[in-house]
Amino acid sequence: MSKNIITDPDNCQLVDLSDLEIVISEFSGPNGNCIGVSALPGGGVAICDTTKPEEAPQIHSKASKEAFVKGLQSDARLQAAFGLA
């Protein structure tokens, strides 16, 4: 199996990561230091380090993505960890 093929944690379907759009913040600097995010068909996300495209992305389910987003919205410790507080 190709390293670009993963199993979507939410629907157990095989997904070719090379078919997904990678979204990168418009605030990224010219040196490419950014996190890229791709939406998975089942609602989860694939997160990659744009400075290391050869490395496999982290795959997160829809539930873990939603818990993280809720945490960013409401947890002061998580906001502080990301410099948002």
N, C-alpha and C positions, 0 to 999 in steps of 0.2 A: 504494500500500500504506500502511496506517495506521502511525503511529509506534509503535503498541502491538504490531505484528506483527513477530516476529523469526524467524530460522531457527535451530532448535536445532542447535548445533554437533556433537552426537553422533549424531543420527539424521536430520538434514536436513529435518525436518518443520517446517512453519510453526506457531508458537505465539503465541497472543494473550495478551500479558502481563497484560491486565486480567482474565483468567480465573484467574490464579495467586494463591495466598495469599502475602502478604508477611509474613514473620516478623521481628519487631523484639524486641530484648532487653527483658526485664522491668526491666532496670537503666537504661533510657533515662530521661533527665530530662524534666520537663514541657515543655521548650522544643523537643522533637522532634529534638534532635541525636543522630541514630543512623543506623546502616546497616541497611537492610532487605534481606533475602535471600529469594529465591523459588527453590524447587526446579524445575528443568526436567524434562520427561518423560524425556529421554535420560540424566539423571544429573548434568548440569551445574547451574550456578546463575546467576541474574540478581541482581546486587547494585546497590542504589540508595541514593542519599543522600536521606533522608527530609526534609531541609530544602529540597531542590530537586526536587520531584515532577515538574516539567515536563521535566526532563532525562532522556535515555534511560539505562537501566541498563547497567552493564558486564555482558557475557555471557561466561561462562567454561565451558569443557568439563569433563566429568567428570574427565578426566586432570589438567587443571590444578588443579581443586578438590582432588583427592586429594593431589597433590604439595604444595599449600599447607598442607593439614591435617597431613600428615606432617612438613612443615617446622616448623610450630608446635609439634608434639609433640617434636621432637628437635633442632632447630637453635637453639643458644643465641643466635645473632645475631638471628634472626627473633623469638625470644621477647623479647629485649631491645628490639627495635624496637617491639613491642607492649606493653612494660611488664610482661611476664610473668616476667622473670628476676630 
